[in-house]
Amino acid sequence: MFIKVLLTIIFLVIMIGVGFYSRKQANSVDGFVLGGRSVGPWLTAFAYGTSYFSAVVFVGYAGQFGWKYGLSSAWIGIGNALIGSLLAWMILGRRTKLMTQHIESRTMPDFFGTRFRDQGLRVAASIIAFVFLIPYTAGVYSGISRLFEMGFGIPYEYCVIIMSILTAIYVILGGYKATAMNDFIQGLIMLFGIVAVIIAVLNDQGGFSQAVERLATIPSDADPLVNGGFASWFGPDPWGLLGVVILTSLGTMGLPQMVGKFYSITDESAIKRGTIISTIFAFIVAGGCYFLGGFGRLYEPVINEATGKIAFDSIVPAMLVTLPDVLIALVVLLVLSASMSTLASLVLTSSSTMTLDLIYRDKKALPGEVEEGSIDDIVSENIERRKVVIMRVLIVFFIVISLMIALNPPTFIAQLMGISWGALAGAFLAPFMLGLYWRGVTPVSVWACFIWGVGLTVINMLLGNPINPINCGAIAMVGGFPVVFLASLFTKKLPESDVERMFQCYEIK
């Protein structure tokens, strides 16, 4: 216990110390939200990866999908690396950086309002982002607290409250730069931790070959007479597995807290290096998490006393409880690192969106247009400081709301994330990606996609989830592309001169 407590205290002191170190750069809106758009490739790549993979993946998804699909769940991690990291950086990295800087966009809702010349889209997008980031944040709290409960014997409620307070401190102090620097430190812990834990768990089972042999003797849930499905290449349910790969991989391209990382990177050469770093990070961390979860059936499942069903969120903690104290301390730091980085990214995204896109909705001119009126420099500086203060207040507000949900979580972690990702990426992915590449996207088509993504997710939830939330989220994301394309063909286009001014950024060398 002494080792676990000591390592955790050192870790938390470093996190808060980074917040104090970065506070001078967090006095302006650009500094607080984007780190002054001067964050290098290593910090950006690790910030992207650590925001991507949290306790939701390590505890919730690895446990639930490892149990359901066995070793084939490792395909989810491979998909996360190839689609969610490599492809996302290749498709979105350069174009997002150039256009958002060109039109002076600081958030995803701001992009929709300026790119499509419709402030209503900006308001709607900010509300969607704020509402549906809350269940995701609650899922992260829940996941991290399960591990703390296992490692320290501290009640779940206390764990949740402590984590929320500590995360709030360093985000409020240092903004995005503190978050990115801490993400780098936390990412190193995650890389080392996941490798060490996998080795320890396999050794506990007599080695990799013996663990796979034991897994192959377990009968399928669908047909108790059939063995070997959990040790096969594509598992007992390949189509269900594909839905999870799509949701967790494609969804990152439509999430505000993920896409926002491309806003702040320094330049195009940094994007190329960041692509490689981010992809390798995802292979090790995501691939390792799901690979580890694939052996969950070799351990005794924990049954939820209230429902009589398997408590999926307790599978991974049950796998780790027999490890040596030093490794348990490492696991706690691993999940703490993953979760605090994701929490920091979520609360920063939510507070900046609410402040810049709802409370202060500055109407910006396009590049080349003349802005109406002028504002005194001193007045402008005061407004900037006021915005930063409001963002800090909203960080506390957002944490309190998600904390209330986390203290009484309505469902499994995986379902919380499925609802959140399905609505957000279902609404934002298609119009954002197509808006970077295709000049013909219309404002009406963006509205149609917002209604499609949020509507499908909410209706499915109200009907009691007749479609699994994971599969529903995947359908919402993929279906958004034909919605935007078809609606754009039959609705009014933006003025050509406006579109030309926005797309000029890609021609500048």
N, C-alpha and C positions, 0 to 999 in steps of 0.2 A: 504493500500500500504506500509505503514511503516513496518508493521509486516512481509509482504512478502519479502521486500527488506532486512530487518535485518536478518531473518532466512537464506536467501540465501547467504548473505555475510558471516555469521558465518560458514555455510556449506563449502563454497569455501575456506575460510581461513584455515579450518581444513584439507581439501584435499591437499592444497599446503604445509601446515606445515608437513604433513606426508611425502611428497616428499622430503623435506629438511632433515627430520629425517632419511630417508632410503638411502640417497645418498652415504654414506660411503660403503654400501654393494653392490653398483652398479658399482664398478670399474673394475670388471672382467666380462668375458662373462657369466660364470655360475651364478654369482651374479646378473647380469643385466637381463638375460633371464629366469633363473630358481630359483632365490632367494637362490642360493647355495644348491638346492635340500633338503632344510631343513624346508619347510613350513608345519605347523601343520594341523590337520584335520579340525578345525573350520575355519581357514583362507582359506584352499583349498576348502572346501565345499561351503563357501560363495562366493569365487572367481568363482567357477563353476556356481553357481546359478545366480549370478549377471551378468556374461558374457552371460548366456543363455537368460535371460529375460531383455529386454531393452524397450525403447520407441516403438520399432518395434512391440512388443507384446502388450504393454499397450494401445498404440494409434492405430497402424495400424491393427494388427491382431484381437485384442479384438473388435474394432469397425466394421471391415469388416465382420468377421465371426460371431460375435454376431448378426449383422443385418441379415446375410444370414441364420443362423441355429437356432437363438433364444437361449433358455436355454440349448439346447443340445450341444452348443459350449463349455460348461464346460467339456465335455469329452476330448477336446483337452488338457486342463490343467491337467486332470487326466492322460492322456497318456504321457504328458511331465514328470510327476512325476514318473510314473511306468516304462516307457520305457526309456525316455531321461535322467532320473536321476538314479533310483534304478538299472535298468538292465544295464545301461551303466557302472556304478561303479562296479557292480558284474562281468560283462564280461571283461571289459577293465582295471579296476583299478590296480589290482595286477600285471597282466602280462605286462601291459605297463610300470609300474614303474620298474619292475625287468629287462625286456629286454632292455629298453632304457638306463638304467644305466649300464648294462652289456656291451653293444656295444658302450657306450659313445655317444649316440644320443641326440641332443639338440632340434631338430625340427622334424616335421613330414616328410618333404622332406629328411632330413638327415637320418631318419629311413629307408625310401625306398631305398636310395642309399647304405646304409651299409647292411641292412638286405638282399637285393637282389643282392648285389655286382655289382651294375650298377649305375655309376655316372650320366649317362644320365637321369635316373629316378629322381634323386635328382634335377637336373636342371629343368626338365619338371614340377615336382611337385611344385617347388618354384615359377615358372612362373604362374601356374594355381592358386596357393594360392594368389599370389599378385594381379592378375587381378580380380579374382572373390570375393575377400574380399572388393574391392572398392564399388560395388553397395550396399553391406550390410551396410557398414559404412555410405554411403550417406543416406540410409533409416533411420538409427539411428539418424543422424543429423536432418533429416526432421521431425521425430516424436517428438523429444524433443523440437524443435522450435515451433511446433504447440501449445504445452502446454504453452510455455513461452509467445507466442503471446496472448493467451487467458488470462493468469494470470497477465501479466504485461503491456499488450498493446504495447510491444516493437515489431517493424517490424521483420518479419521472418529472413531477411538477417542478421540483427545485432545479433540476437540470435545465429544463426549458427556460425558466426565468433567468438563470445565471447566464446562459448562452446569449439570450436576447440582449441583456444589459451590456455584456462585453462587446458584442458585435456593434451595437449602437455607438459605444464610446469611440472606437477607432474610425468608424465611417463618418461620424459627425465631426471628429477632429480633422481628419485628413482628406476626406472626399475620395475621388477616384484614384489619385496617385497613391494614397495610403493603401487603398484596396488592391491596386495592382502590385505594389511592392510586397504586401502580405501574401498575395496570391502566389508570387514566385517562391517565397519561403514555404508556404503550405503545399505547393506543387512538388517541391523536392521531397518533403515528408511523405506525400502520397506515393510517389514513384518508389521510394525505398521501402515504404511500409507494405504495399500490396505484394511486392516480390517476396519479402520476408514472410508474410502471412501465408501465401500460397505454399511455399516450401515447408513451413511448419505443419500446415494442415495435411499435406500429402504424406509427410513423414509419419504423422499420427495415424494414417491409414495404411502404413506399410509400404509407401512409395506409389508412384503414378500408376504403374501396371496393375498392381494389386487393387488399387482404388477403382480403376476402370472395370476390372473383372468383377468386383463386388457390385458395381453399379449395373452391370449387364445382367445380373441375376434378378433384378427387381422387376416385377411384372408391371405392365401398363395399367393406368387407371381405367382406361376405356375397355380393355380386354385383359382380365387377370391371367389368362392362359398364355399371353404373349410376353416374352421377356426380351430384354436387350434394347428397347426403344430409347431408354435414357442414356445409353452409351453409344448411340448411332450418330451418323453425320448430321441428319436433319431432324432427329427427335421424333416423338410420337404425334406431333401436330405441326407440320411444316407451314401451313397457311396461317395459323395463329402466330407462329414465330415470325413470319413475314410482316404481319401487322405491327408487331412490336418493333421490328427493325425500322419500318417506315416512320412510326411515331417518334421513336427516340433519336433517329438519325436525320430525317428530313425536317423535323420540327424545329431544330436549332436555327435554321435559316429564317424563321419567322418570329423568333422570340426577341423582344426589345432588348433584354439584358445581354443577349449574345451578340446580336448585330451591332449594338452600341460599341463593342470593342474595336470594330473597324473604323469608327469615327475618329478615334483618338490616336491611332498609330502614326508614326512620324512621316513615312513616305513610301513610295512604291517598292523600293528595294527592301525595305523592312517587311513588307507584306510577303515577299518571296521567301525570306528566311523564316518568318512566322508560320507560314504554311507547313514547312517541313517540321519545325519544332512541335507545333500543335498536333500534327498527325501522329508523330512518334509517341507523344504524351498520351494521346487517346488510345493507341494500340496497347500500351502497357497498362494504363489505369483501367479503362473500360473493359478491354479484353480480359485483364486479370480479374476484375470484379465478377464478371459473368462466368468465367471459367471456374472460379472458386465456388460460386453459387451452384454450379452444376453438380457438385458433390453433396448437396444438402440432404439428399435422401439417405445418405449413409449415417445420418445422425437421427436421434430420436426427435420427432416433431413435437412442438409445443402446442397444446390444444387450448383454445380460448374457452374458458369456463362458461361464459355467457352464451356463446353461440354453438359450442360443441364442434367448431371447425378448426382447421389448422391456422395458427397465428403466423402468417407468412413473414411478418416483420420481426419475428423472434427466431427465424431459422438461422440466419447468419450469426447472431449473438450466441446461439446454442452451439454452433460449430467452433466458436472461439473460446468458450468458457474454460476449456481444459488446457489452454495454452499456458506457457510459463508467464510469470508476472511481467517480465520485461517486454514480452511480445504483446501482452494485453495492453500495456501502457502505450506501445507503439500503435496498436490498433485504435486505441482511443484518440491518440494524436492524429492518426490518419483520417478518421471520420470527423474529428473536430476541425481539421484543416479543410477538408472537402466541404463541410457544411458551412463554416463561418465565411468562406470565400463566396459561396453561392448566396448565402443570406445577405452579405454585404452588397453584392451585385444587384440582388432583387430590391432591397430597400432603397438603394441609390437610384435605381431606374424608376421606381414608383414615385419617390419624392420629387425627382427632377421632372417627371412627366406631369404630375399634378401642378407643380409650381409654374413651369414654363408653358404648358399647353392648356391650363384651365384658369389659373389665377392671373398670370401675366401672359396674355396672348399678344405678343408683339407682331404687328403685321409688317412683314419684311418685303422689300422690293426685290425683284429678280436682278441678277447681275446685268448691268447695262441700263437698268431703269433708274429714274430719278426718284429718290425718296421725298415724300411730302413733309415739309417742315424740318426743323432741326431741334436738337436738344442740347442744353448746356452740359459741358463735360462733368462738372461737379454733380449736377442732378443725375446724370447717367451713372456716375460712380456710386451714388447713394442708392439708386434703384438696384444696381448689381448686388450691392451688399445686402439689401433687403431681401432679394431673391434667395441668396445663400442662407440667410437666417430662416426664411420660410421653409426651405428645403430641409434644413436641420430639424425644424419642428415637425415636419411631416414624416421624417424618418422615424421619430418616436411614435407618432400616431400610427403609422403603418405596422411597426413592430408590435404595438399593443393589440391591434386588431388580429393579426395573424397569431399572436400569442394566445389570445382567447380561444381561437379555433383549435390550436395545438393542444391546449389543456383539456379539450373535449373533442378529440378527432372523430369525425363522422364515419370514416371508412379506412381501408388499408392505404398505406402510403402510395402504392402504385396507382390506385384509383384517383387519389387526389391529384397526382401529377398528370394522369391521363386527361382529366377534366380541364386542368389548367392549360396544358400544352395543346389539347385539341381545339379549344376556343381561340387561344392566342394565335397559334400558327395557322389554324383554319381561316381566321380573319385576315391575318397580315402577310402570310408567306407569298401568295400569288401576286397581289398588287405591288408588294415591295420589290420582289425579284423582277417582275415584268416591267415595273416602272423604271428600273435601272437600265433596261435593255430596249424596250419597245416604246417608240414615240406615240403609238396609237392608243395607249391605255387611257380611258376616260374616267372622269370623276364618278359617274353613275356606276361604272363597273366596280369601282372600289367600294362604294356603298353596298352594292349587291354581294360582294365577297364578305364584307363585315356581317351582313345579315345571315349569309350562308353559314359561316364558321361558328358564330355565336349561337345562331338559331338552332342548328343541328345539335350542338353540344347541350344546350339548355333543354330542348325538347326531349332529347334522349334521357337526360337526367330526371326530368319531371315525370317521365313515363316509367321510371324505375329501371333505367338502363337495359332495355330490350336488346340493344347492341352493346357489347362489352365496351366500356369507356375507352380502352386502348384502341380497339378496332374503329370505334366511332371517330376518335381523334385522327387516325390515319386516313379515313374516308374524307373528313373535313379538309385536311391539308391537300390531298391530291385533287379533290373535287373543286377546290378554289380556282385552279388554272382554267378549266373549261368555262367556269362562271365568268371570270374576268375577260377571257378571250371573246366569248359569245356576246356578252353585254357591251363590250367595246366596239363590236362590229355594227351595232344598231343604235348607238347613242352618240350624243354630240361630242365632237372632238374639241380639245383645247386649241386656242389660237396657235398657228404654226410659229409665229414669232416668239411666243413664250417658250414653246418646246425647244426651239433652236437655241435660245439663250441658255436653257438648262443643260442641253447636251453638248454645248461648246467645251465643257470641262474635259471631255474625253479626247478632244483634238489638240489640247495644249501639251507640248512636250516639256 
